């Protein structure tokens, strides 16, 4: 049965209506070094698995090669004989060898020495029986070769100028993709349906076939082409590993649509090798009701579908509500639509080009260029600019543009705000954006208490002990950050209703307690201060007597600061401290701050808590009171007990001697009697 989320559909219609042309998705440099186009003939070779771009400049006697790697500022330069025919070229991970394919059954290898290049060539001949589809360098330095009928792993033996077979599997293959991040090889064959087989490579010597599935894509009918490598990706989304297949479906909608079908596969290898092969089940289908040339990326757990003709990027979030579920498969529409923003081509960005800077004069950057090459998960190569590698990056400070005054219903307005916060919490480094949004909305009083509860619950669930198994949330808003960035700034504004803000903070506290999170002292303290500033002393008293507030010293000190405004605050502070274990010193300190030395002495004596520390504090406070009679009485009280006075002298000899000398002075001169 097809289930449709009506509110989701309304939200989707609105989000697509406000088309976000707002610098949400930017191109940033993925490599600091660029090789600009030259007048020489240049060959481009792409290593999608390693995210590398190799340029071969054709010279009279040799090829001059330059390799750029996404995410690295270093380049690798090499030379090859220009007499060679090269259809595919890839460099080893340690940059000590290069392999290039001359035909569908010959691969040659060149090893580079430490001081100079040595052209050590080894031929691989498949005797024409099985043509080579491609090859990949493994992290170990071994090489994976995929042919139409066989998958083989070879050890590259540099010293003997040969390859040594380590492992091979006989299987028919029409195309493949390799993911070094997960050591996965995905192959597929065409027929009445497209059959996928997934291999895991373990330590180069083991090629484990562990998953398979079929895709309803027939390539021998009209208007249906075989699946290309660019239509299949291996990607991680919310800590789950998927194989994604980009398909065009002409049967849906009037003009057809494009889908990305996601098949989850096991991320970690099995502890023991098993002959059983698991069947991956289709779990999610991402739908765009457009057709044309699409490319797929994954950025910050968001799947992006770039459309060249529309010059638009459709953004999907698997953790957001799907619009329908059928046979256990979730169907997703785009959460929103953005347009890529061009990078800033400043002079400093291309300082390495020196004399070639003129190439960028009056340059107009072409977005969604037909010549763009896409590396997974988030790299774009622009051959028009030479070896420019760009990385996709979201800027969520513009996320509030999703919320517009054009929203027709209050229900949808609040729905979008809470969904937006949930969306941002699932992103990396979006904490500042969430804090700024909440600060602005609270200042405008744009949310009611119920909506605040929902938002606070979403925020606090991330840091909750109950969230041990949750993998989707990336942004954590700690209590300290929430108080410092949201509630404290609001409490300092003159126009802020302190009682209203206290109620909001109380909702935040309630949310923390619901998720078994210990409330920080600073949160309680601010709540006490807000209620006191709102003159809600009766409410404070009721909350204290009902033990809503914990017995924390900072709360007592905060209440004492309002004692001049309301005398009950002083007694409430004492009430808090008296419930604490070993609170004699704290209560005495509170009483001494009020210069009530006698009450402090009586309280400590009543609890039988007089010790050298408290006694010395009382004597020192009496001396600072500028009341000789007070000092005389307090010091005499302790001096009468000879054993205790010896303890005081042992605890602080210099301080005791000073006090005793002052006491003797008062007694000899009769100052105390005069007072």
Buried (B, 14 or more C-beta within 10 A) or exposed (E): EEEEBEEBBBBBEBBBEBEBEBBBBBBEBBBBBBBBBEEEEBBBBBBBBBBBBBBBBEEEEBBBBBBBBBEBEEBBEBBBEBEBEBEBBBBBBEBBBBBBBBEBBBBBBBBBEEEEBEEBEBEBEBEEEBEBBBBBBBEBBBBBBBBBEBBBBBBBEBEEEBBEEBBBBEBBBBBBBBBBBBBBBBBBBBEEEBBBBBBBBBEBEBBBBBBBBBBEBEBEEEEBEBBEBBBBBBBBBBEBBBBBBBBBBEEEEEEBBBBBBBBBBBEEBEEEEEEEEBEBEBBBBBBBBBBEEBBBBBBBBBBBBBBBEBEBBBBBBBBBBBBBBEEEBBBBBBBBBBBBBEBEEEEEBBEEBEEBEEBBEEEEBBBBBEEBBBBBBBBBBBBBBBBBBBBBBBBBBBBBBBBEEEBEEEEBBBBBBBBBBBBBBBBEEBBEBBBBBBBEBBBEEBBEEEBBBBBBBBBBBBBBEEBEEEEBBBBEBEBEBBBEBBBEBBBEEEEBBBBBBBBBBBBBBBBBEBBEBEBBBBBBBBBBBBBBBBBBBEBBBEBBEEEBBEBBBBBBBBBBBBBEEBEBBBEBBBBBBBEBEEBBBBBBBBBBBBBBBEBBBEBBEEBEBBBBBBBBBBBBBBBEBEBBBBBBBBBEBBBEEEEBBEBBBEBBEEBBEBBBEBBEEBBEEEBBEEE
